[in-house]
Amino acid sequence: MWWHSLLGGMSAGGVAWIVFGFVGQIMFTMRFITQWLASEKAKRTVVPLSFWIYSILGSIVLSIYAIYRRDPVFILGQLPSVFIYCRNIILERRNNLASAAEVKTMDS
């Protein structure tokens, strides 16, 4: 097959890992696209929940890929980010709940 020579005779399992890594990179890239589109729609800078979801998913997949590759630089660059992205979702959710409670208090 043509892809066999392109990938240097890599096994099917090796190709599957490369595809897995690219899927993670695509998910990670989608966060920028969704943030850009949401900001264009709002005519101001916004960070939608989908930005954080894509960030988490992309970082998890890329972290798994980095662990498979045994690449400490790549692992250190991706794995801690997962926790930061989760924390940002928690903070945003708390902020939204506080804002909703404030509005409800004002309406009473």
Secondary structure, 3 states (H helix, E strand, C coil): CHHHHHCCCCCHHHHHHHHHHHHHHHHHHHHHHHHHHHHHHHCCCCCCHHHHHHHHHHHHHHHHHHHHHCCHHHHHHHHHHHHHHHHHHHHHHHHHHHHHHHHHHHHC
